[in-house]
Amino acid sequence: MEITAEHLRKTFGATVAVHDVSFEIARGEVVGFLGPNGAGKSTTLRMLTGVFPPSSGRAIIAGRDVAREPLEARRALGYLPERAAAYGEMQVAGYLRFIAEMKGLGARELTGAVRAAMGATGIEHVSHRLIGNLSKGYRQRVGIAQALIGSPPVLILDEPTSGLDPEQVTEIRGLVQGLGSERTVILSTHILPEVESICSRVIIMNRGRILAVDSPAHLEEHLRPYREIAVEVAGPGDDVLRVLRGVPEVVEVVAIAGAPGAATGTWAVRSEHRHDVRRAVAAAVVGAGYGLVRLEHLAMTLEEIFLTLIGDEEAGAPSSRRTEQVGASH
């Protein structure tokens, strides 16, 4: 595993910011780290990066214990904090050279490392501009570039698109997605479409605790007891309903659009997760002589999963509905 959190806990006086947080992330994964403001995400990331020492537990980066082997762990790590500090009076290339020197790169490798980081983030053409004169989107690119100096195998990016306009968000999202093909990445964000488009798994956190570590598909299976498809059919509603209910493995059919007697209606067809009834439904509709207008899988969005888990946790749902770590195994 490239990233391991083992029973991390952080207290500030009488306040417990992070409670017994554990998870693992394998090499090459891009994992989304989600939670509302104050959930403990940034505190957890700061323990992983060595900025904060944990009150108890330990963090391991690329096989190195962050507390016992801090220099070795940090060499394997690129970090973009939520509020990345950069010297506005410095030129981009000069700042990145400074970062490379701080990371201990030798003279022979320094120039190549800076050039590679600028190339990966698309900032070569602003290399001689002052950082303070750049747009926020380009300042974020500079922040990601400094994290890439030295080609670390692990990247931790805390809110990399915060405060950016939609075009800049799209650019940074594409950049992060490309970086994930070569590195292990934790992406902390509150923008859920960002995670859906980039990440293979999510870690959901609230009130300092981990609620779930899994793929969105597995979380949906845990949170919703059925698979659901939408079927739009041209045909008399009562007859179509009868056909849909007669398909083997279908457990429920619910009208979701179309008034009684309408020429076309849309139905939610539900089955157990282990049964994919799409082919059987299509064959039944066409075989009965009706027009199949549309058929699609209705998956829970990541936003629905997130809100369900947070709502259950805050409502004190029983363990049969919510566990401390849903799907925590990799």
VEXZAFI-342006 format. One line per 8 residues: number of its first residue (from 1); their letters; for each residue x, y, z of C-alpha. Coordinates in pm, whole numbers. Layout:
VEXZAFI-342006
NUM> a> X/Y/Z; ... $
end
This chain:
VEXZAFI-342006
1> meitaehl> 0/0/0; 124/349/-83; -81/527/186; -184/378/520; -362/549/808; -366/338/1125; -600/452/1403; -514/819/1357 $
9> rktfgatv> -644/1049/1628; -589/1421/1676; -694/1636/1967; -660/2009/2023; -701/2060/2394; -1039/1913/2487; -1153/1903/2123; -1119/1575/1934 $
17> avhdvsfe> -1081/1668/1567; -1015/1317/1432; -1132/991/1592; -957/660/1518; -926/700/1140; -795/401/940; -776/334/566; -540/208/295 $
25> iargevvg> -480/328/-60; -301/114/-315; -45/222/-571; -204/391/-873; -537/471/-710; -707/810/-723; -928/834/-415; -1172/1112/-329 $
33> flgpngag> -1178/1239/29; -1521/1382/107; -1692/1546/400; -1864/1867/508; -1668/2160/645; -1524/2069/984; -1536/1694/916; -1164/1651/989 $
41> ksttlrml> -1044/1602/631; -768/1863/631; -651/1760/978; -623/1399/860; -429/1503/551; -194/1713/762; -119/1408/975; -48/1204/662 $
49> tgvfppss> 192/1470/537; 367/1522/871; 243/1878/920; 56/1770/1235; 185/1490/1459; -100/1253/1548; -210/1236/1910; -210/859/1856 $
57> graiiagr> -192/616/1566; 46/638/1273; 66/737/908; 271/548/647; 364/689/305; 527/456/51; 632/221/331; 783/500/545 $
65> dvareple> 647/590/888; 580/964/875; 674/1020/1241; 980/792/1257; 1115/851/905; 992/1202/824; 1248/1291/555; 1210/962/369 $
73> arralgyl> 829/985/385; 826/1343/260; 1053/1258/-33; 781/1018/-151; 509/1280/-114; 383/1582/-304; 141/1802/-111; -88/2084/-217 $
81> peraaayg> -246/2231/98; -587/2396/89; -428/2739/127; -109/2696/-70; 147/2961/14; 356/3090/-276; 583/3393/-299; 399/3635/-526 $
89> emqvagyl> 711/3840/-594; 896/3537/-737; 888/3421/-1096; 729/3081/-1156; 1049/2907/-1265; 1250/3066/-985; 997/2957/-726; 999/2600/-853 $
97> rfiaemkg> 1380/2596/-850; 1364/2715/-489; 1125/2429/-404; 1352/2180/-580; 1647/2303/-373; 1440/2276/-56; 1358/1917/-148; 1729/1842/-175 $
105> lgareltg> 1756/1789/-551; 2108/1811/-686; 2220/2062/-947; 2215/1802/-1224; 1857/1695/-1169; 1712/2028/-1058; 1665/2187/-1401; 1508/1875/-1547 $
113> avraamga> 1275/1837/-1249; 1150/2195/-1281; 1101/2158/-1655; 911/1831/-1608; 681/1980/-1342; 601/2282/-1559; 536/2057/-1858; 302/1831/-1661 $
121> tgiehvsh> 96/2128/-1541; 102/2332/-1862; 275/2642/-1722; 589/2662/-1938; 458/2974/-2114; 424/3163/-1783; 756/3047/-1638; 900/3402/-1630 $
129> rlignlsk> 590/3574/-1493; 551/3679/-1132; 328/3440/-938; 138/3732/-789; 31/3842/-1140; -115/3505/-1238; -483/3413/-1238; -597/3191/-952 $
137> gyrqrvgi> -620/2896/-1191; -256/2932/-1289; -153/2983/-927; -318/2649/-852; -121/2496/-1137; 197/2634/-985; 92/2479/-652; 44/2140/-819 $
145> aqaligsp> 376/2181/-1001; 563/2231/-673; 399/1913/-542; 531/1727/-848; 894/1838/-803; 1107/1529/-752; 844/1296/-910; 695/1172/-580 $
153> pvlildep> 483/854/-613; 215/996/-381; 17/1320/-424; -216/1471/-164; -426/1754/-304; -646/1946/-60; -926/2136/-240; -724/2199/-561 $
161> tsgldpeq> -1019/2367/-739; -1144/2580/-450; -1242/2929/-564; -1186/2865/-935; -1430/2953/-1213; -1597/2670/-1411; -1341/2678/-1693; -1050/2665/-1448 $
169> vteirglv> -1218/2381/-1255; -1244/2179/-1576; -877/2242/-1656; -752/2143/-1309; -983/1839/-1305; -833/1717/-1632; -483/1781/-1500; -546/1578/-1183 $
177> qglgsert> -701/1297/-1384; -386/1276/-1597; -160/1275/-1293; -352/982/-1148; -240/755/-1430; 113/757/-1288; 75/822/-914; -131/749/-607 $
185> vilsthil> -355/1050/-541; -580/1162/-256; -813/1437/-375; -990/1621/-94; -1286/1820/-222; -1647/1914/-158; -1727/1923/-532; -1889/1585/-589 $
193> pevesics> -1887/1579/-973; -1511/1620/-946; -1485/1294/-755; -1732/1110/-980; -1528/1193/-1289; -1182/1121/-1146; -1186/879/-852; -1222/501/-835 $
201> rviimnrg> -1303/503/-462; -1419/752/-203; -1350/806/165; -1644/980/333; -1583/1150/666; -1802/1336/913; -1742/1469/1265; -1389/1333/1267 $
209> rilavdsp> -1489/977/1180; -1473/764/866; -1820/663/748; -1728/478/428; -1432/366/219; -1542/208/-107; -1640/259/-470; -1965/450/-536 $
217> ahleehlr> -2115/135/-692; -2053/-76/-381; -2181/200/-156; -2501/218/-358; -2548/-156/-321; -2512/-122/55; -2740/180/90; -3015/89/-158 $
225> pyreiave> -3155/-265/-149; -3242/-284/-517; -3115/-220/-869; -3332/25/-1062; -3380/97/-1431; -3598/352/-1609; -3806/219/-1898; -3997/450/-2131 $
233> vagpgddv> -4256/262/-2336; -4506/363/-2602; -4819/168/-2517; -5128/157/-2292; -5021/201/-1931; -5216/-85/-1771; -5097/-334/-2030; -4735/-217/-2012 $
241> lrvlrgvp> -4745/-242/-1633; -4868/-600/-1660; -4587/-689/-1903; -4317/-532/-1685; -4442/-702/-1370; -4435/-1035/-1551; -4061/-1022/-1622; -3872/-1278/-1410 $
249> evvevvai> -3666/-1128/-1122; -3858/-797/-1130; -3972/-721/-774; -4141/-382/-818; -4263/-150/-1093; -4344/216/-1020; -4480/476/-1263; -4252/782/-1270 $
257> agapgaat> -4389/975/-1573; -4698/974/-1794; -5062/1017/-1693; -5312/727/-1709; -5419/677/-2069; -5114/858/-2210; -4955/714/-2522; -4613/693/-2359 $
265> gtwavrse> -4514/631/-1999; -4193/589/-1798; -4154/323/-1532; -3900/249/-1261; -3833/-124/-1269; -3660/-269/-963; -3478/-596/-906; -3226/-736/-660 $
273> hrhdvrra> -2871/-613/-717; -2753/-951/-841; -3010/-950/-1122; -2965/-727/-1426; -3309/-739/-1591; -3246/-491/-1873; -3233/-748/-2154; -3535/-936/-2025 $
281> vaaavvga> -3736/-614/-1990; -3644/-501/-2340; -3736/-840/-2485; -4069/-845/-2298; -4169/-496/-2413; -4077/-554/-2777; -4226/-904/-2773; -4558/-762/-2655 $
289> gyglvrle> -4563/-527/-2953; -4493/-202/-2770; -4235/61/-2856; -3926/73/-2634; -3834/442/-2631; -3568/446/-2360; -3402/211/-2110; -3130/320/-1867 $
297> hlamtlee> -2978/224/-1534; -3076/463/-1254; -2772/468/-1026; -2754/672/-708; -2545/981/-763; -2245/1037/-540; -2433/1331/-392; -2721/1102/-292 $
305> ifltligd> -2477/851/-140; -2295/1126/48; -2612/1286/184; -2757/947/284; -2446/852/482; -2415/1192/647; -2786/1199/727; -2781/850/874 $
313> eeagapss> -2476/928/1086; -2626/1249/1223; -2959/1076/1288; -2785/794/1475; -2903/523/1234; -2857/163/1359; -2560/-41/1241; -2781/-243/1006 $
321> rrteqvga> -2829/79/807; -2491/245/865; -2153/109/973; -1849/300/1089; -1669/201/770; -1893/84/490; -1690/-139/259; -1365/-51/432 $
329> sh> -1174/-337/273; -999/-264/-55 $
end
